[in-house]
Amino acid sequence: MRNTHLGKLSGAALVAVLMSSTSIAQAPPPRPAPIMAPSLPPSHVVDLMTQPGIATFGGQWKVADVKIVEVPAIPNAMPQYKTTYNIEPKAGAADYDDSSWQTIDAKDLAARRGGGHVSFLWYRTGLTIPEKIASFETAGAVAVLSVTVDDYAEVWIDGAIPGRSGYPSPATIQGHNMPQRVVLGTSVKGGDKFQIAIFGINGPISIAPANTVWFREAKLEFFK
């Protein structure tokens, strides 16, 4: 009897640990503190919507459709909520394997993708800062990624979304057709690498419009 009772206690403890682990796993990752992008004109700009531009940083744009999937509700949800919804894939992580994704020419960021209504897409590329871009020396520069996605976007840098809730700028989550300027580094140098993941969102979601997701702008700005 004693052994059976201890076994039940151990089982209950194990369940508690597992539930705790599940809850922790579902918690969003901490967001790095945002850095205000310079407001002065940049010293040098590279258009990432051109093939020569993205090639400057050894990059290659890739794209993948996103599915909305039904999942169990979070542990502390009200009793009437048994299920909820999430997305697949979750491709914001720096080490996410996008090797099977479709590669696209940089100019095709402007292509209208998605089936309209409530739809989402992932765009990914790596960027490696060169020592020089034409005659411009990158060492010590502030590097800023600037993108505008129709209709909304969330910008991941090295597996995280920098930002601070309640602050309109700097931010990697902005409003309808708003530019997003994200500081990659305040003193970059040749060889610095950044993994970019951009989650494009069709919207407004409550209207479910018959349009699509596309880039209005994608560029890398340098300030000295």
N, C-alpha and C positions, 0 to 999 in steps of 0.2 A: 504494500500500500504506500509506504514511504517513497519508494522508487517511482511509482506511478505518479504520485503527487508532484515530485520534483520534475518529472518529465513534462507534466502539464505546465508547470511554471516556466520551464525552459522553452517550451513551445510558444507560450504567450509572450515571453520576452523576445523570442525570435521574430514573431509577427510584429511586435511593436517596433523593433529595429528596422525591419523591412519597410513598414509603413513610413517610418521617419526618413529612411533613405529615399523612398519614392517621392516624398514631399520635397526633400532637399533637391532631388534631381529635377523636379519640375519648376523650381524657383529660377527666375531669370538671372543671368550672370550680372555681376556688378558692372556698372558703366564707368569707363574712365572719365576723368574730369575733362571738360571741353577746353579748348584753347581758342581764343578769339583770333580769327583770320585778319591780316592787315587790310586796311581800307584804302591804302594808297594804290596807285597804278602799279602793276607788277613789273619787275625788271625783265622777265622773260615768260612767254606763254607757249605751251605746246598743245595743239588740238588733238585730243585722243579719239576724235571721230574721223581721223584720216589714218590710212595704213602707215605712212611715214611717221606720223605722230606717235602711234602706239608702239611702233618698232623702235623708236628712240629709247624706250624703256624695256625692250625685250618682251613686250606684252603680247597677249593674244586674247581677244574677247571671246567668251563662251556664253551660251544662253541655254536655259532650260525652262520648260513649263512647270507650273506649280499646281498641285492638286489640293483640294480641300478634303480632309478626311475626318471621319467621325472617330472620337476617342473617348475613353472613360472620363467622367468629370473629376475635377481635383478633389483630394480627400476631404477638404473642409467646405465643399459646396452644400447648399441647401438640399434637403432630402429629395425634393422633386426633380433635381437635376442629376440624372444618371449618366448622361453623355454630353459631350460638347464637341468642338471642332478644332482642328489644328491644320498645319500645312505639311506637305511633303513635296520635295525634300527640304530639310533645314540646312541650307548651304552657306550659312554665314561664317562657319568656323574656318580659321586660317588653313587648317590641314584637310579640309573637305576634299574628297576625291572627285574632281570634275572631268576626269580623263575621258569619260564616255560622252560628254556633252557635245552639242553641236558648236563648232567653231564658226565665227562670222567675221567678215571684213569689217573694219572699224566704221566705214561709212554706213554699214547696215544697222548700226545702233538707231538710225533714224527710221528704219523699217517698222511699219505698224504690225505689232505682234499681239497674239492672243485672240480669243474668240469674242471679245467684247463682254459687256455686262460685268459680273463679278469675276475678275480674272487677275492673275499675278504671274510674274516672271522673275527669274534670277538671271543676273549678268555677273560674270566674274572675269578678273584678269589679275595677273601679277605685274608689279612695276618694279624695275631696278633702276635706281638713279645712276646716270652716267657721270663721269668726272666733268665732261664738257658737252654742251649742246651747241653746235656751231662754235661761236666764239665765247659763249657764256659759260663761265665756270660755276658749277653748282655748289661747291664746298662752302658751308656756312650759311646757305640760303634757307629761308622759310619756304617749305613746299606745301601748296594748298591744292587739294582736289576740289574742283568746282563742277557740279553736275546739275542739270535740270531735266527731270523726267516728267513726261505727261502720262498720268496725272499726279501721282505721288511717288515718293521713294523713301527707302530706309537704307542708309549707307553703312556698311560694315568695313572696318579697317583692322586687319590682322585679328579677325575673330571677335571683334567687339564693336558696339555702337557708342562712340563717344557722345556725351551730351549731358544735359541737366534738365530735368522736368521743370516746366514753367518758364523756361528762358527761350525766347525765339531765336536768339543767335548768340554764340555759335551753336549749331545743332545739326545732327545728322538725320533728324526727322522734321520735315517742314510741311507747309500747307499745299494747297492745290496749285500745281505748276509753279512752285517756288524754287529758286536756286538754292543749292546747298553747298556751302564752302567748308571743307573739313581740312584742318591742318594735319598733314602727315608727319611733319617734323619741323622743329624750330631751328635746326642747324644740321641740314642733311650733308651727306658726302657721297662720293662715288662708291657704288657697291651696296648702298642701303636698299633693302628690299621691303616692299609692302604688298600685302594681299588684299585686293579690293573685291567686295561682294556687294552688289546693289540689288535690292528687292523692289522691283517695279510693280506699282499697284494701279489698277484701273479704277476710276471713280468719277464722281462721288459714289460710294458703295451703296448708299440708300436709294440712289436713283437708278443704279445699274445701267449705265449708259451704253449705247450701241457704238462705242468707239474702242480704241485699242491702246496699248502701251508702247511708248517710244521715247527716245532721247531728243531733247531740244539742244542740249549742250553737254559736252564732257571735255574738260581741259585740265591741264596741270599748270599752275601758276607758281612762279618763283619770285621771291622778294629779297632784296638786299639793301 
